């Protein structure tokens, strides 16, 4: 039990995602998608990226699902969000569209 607490403390100190946060998939093959285009919740290329109150970007449908479950924290940092207001990340959306067109 103490080992678990010590391990948890070490994980928190190292900046690991909070318990229950999604874990990224294993690295992909050489045609790997640039990580900045992937939603940290769904691990898919974003089509409607939005910025939440913490400044982190997520796919709109993924973060809205998170909020619909009654959660009011940032899924990656665990910090409490003062608002669930979402702002479109227009620049990243353009990058995602260019990537999808190039990849087709």
N, C-alpha and C positions, 0 to 999 in steps of 0.2 A: 504494500500500500504506500509506504513512504517512497519506494522506488518510482511508483506511478506519479506521485506528486512531484518528485524531483524531476522526472522526465518531462512532465507537463510544464513545470517552471522553466526548464531549459528550452523547451519548444517555444514558449511565449517570449523568452528573452532573445531567441534567435530570430524572431520576427515571423515565425510560422503562422499560417492561417489559423483562426480560432477553430475549436472543436466543432464539427458539424459543417464546416465550410467545404465546398466542393474541392476535390483534388484533381489536378491536371492529369490528362492521359499521358502515357509513355510517349517519348519523342517519336515523331513520324519518320517516314522515309525522306529521301532527298527533296521531293517536291513539297516540302513542309510549308505550311501557311505561315506568313510572318506573324509572330505571337501578338503583336499589337492589334491585329485584325480579329482576334478571337475573343469571344465573350468569356470572362473568367468564371461564369456560372454554367453556361451551356457548352463551352468549348467549341462552338460553331463560329464560322465567319459571321460577323454581325451584318444585318441588313438595315436595322434601325437603332444605331448606337445612341445612347443617352447618357448624360452625366448626372450622377446623383449628388446630394448635398456634400458628400465627403470628397468629391472631385474625381471619383473613380467612374470609369465608363463601363456600361453593361449593355447587352441587347435588351431593348425595351420589354419584350415579352418575358424575358427571364427575370428581370428585377421586379416587374409588376407581379409575377407569380410569387416572388419572395415576400413582397409587401402583402399580397392577398392571404398569405399564411399567417398574417399578424405580426410579422417581424419588422422592426423599425431600426435595425442595425445595418451597417455596411457588411455585406457577406464576406468580404475579404479581410477587413481589419477588425470587425466586431464592434467598432465604435458606434455609439448611438447617433442616429441621424436626427437633426433638428427638424427636417422636413422630408416629405416623400416627393417633393416637386422634382420633375425630371426635365432636363434641358437637352434638346437634340444636339448631338455632336456632329455637326455638318461636315467638318473637315475629315473626320474619320469615316463618315458615311461615303464620301467621295472616294477615299482610298479603298474602301471595301468594294465599291462598285467597279473601280478600275481593276482591282485584283480579280474579281469574278469574271469580268469581260476578257481579261488576258488569259485566264485559266480555261475559258470555254473553248 
